[in-house]
């Protein structure tokens, strides 16, 4: 079994008091702001592909 990376801080309040959530894999609970969130891997980006080339240079 391999270990997965854990978030270092809450994306909402920035506090570091995080605990694994009961909702399943990737779910975390913040004790400071009482919020739950989920971390999900979406995939790998194509090598050499940048955001500017996707939008034609517009941001």
Helices and strands as residue ranges (DSSP letters): E 18-20, E 27-30, E 35-38, H 51-55
